[in-house]
Amino acid sequence: MIKSPCVDVCRMSLPLGVCVGCGRTLEEIARWSALTDAERDAVMAELPRRREALGLPDGASAGKD
């Protein structure tokens, strides 16, 4: 199974250009299954900093438990 930062809050913030649930861009979401493990790991590592910089809530608490 491919790991994913998705928290089932799939709503894009057009001004920010990212999903308010997971913090990924539309391009990252669209290409997610085609990315290598290393590419996915790189995006996953960036998401906490990106979410904080954009003022988004912690993705871990934004969706499913």
C-alpha positions in Angstrom: 0.0 0.0 0.0 1.2 3.5 -0.9 1.5 5.8 2.2 -0.4 9.0 1.9 -0.8 12.2 3.9 -4.5 12.3 3.0 -6.8 12.9 6.0 -10.1 12.8 4.0 -10.5 16.6 4.1 -10.2 17.1 0.3 -10.7 20.9 -0.2 -8.4 23.1 -2.1 -7.5 26.6 -1.0 -7.2 28.4 -4.3 -5.3 31.4 -2.8 -2.7 29.0 -1.2 -2.7 26.4 -4.0 -2.8 23.5 -1.6 -5.3 21.1 -0.1 -6.3 22.3 3.4 -6.5 18.7 4.6 -3.1 17.4 3.6 -1.1 20.4 2.4 -0.3 18.9 -1.0 -0.6 20.8 -4.3 -2.9 19.6 -7.1 0.1 18.4 -9.0 1.4 16.4 -6.1 -2.1 14.9 -5.5 -2.5 14.0 -9.2 1.0 12.4 -9.5 1.1 10.8 -6.0 0.7 7.2 -7.2 3.3 7.7 -9.9 6.0 9.2 -7.6 8.8 7.0 -6.4 9.0 6.2 -2.7 11.8 8.7 -2.3 9.8 11.4 -4.0 6.7 10.7 -1.8 9.0 10.7 1.3 10.4 14.1 0.2 6.9 15.6 -0.1 5.8 14.1 3.2 8.9 15.6 4.9 8.0 19.0 3.6 4.3 19.0 4.5 4.7 20.0 8.2 6.8 23.1 7.3 4.5 24.0 4.4 1.4 23.6 6.6 2.9 25.8 9.3 4.1 28.4 6.9 0.6 28.6 5.3 -1.2 28.7 8.7 -3.0 25.4 8.1 -4.0 23.2 11.0 -2.0 20.1 11.9 -2.9 17.5 9.3 -2.8 14.7 11.8 -5.9 16.2 13.6 -7.7 17.5 10.5 -9.3 14.3 9.4 -9.9 10.7 10.3 -8.6 9.2 13.5 
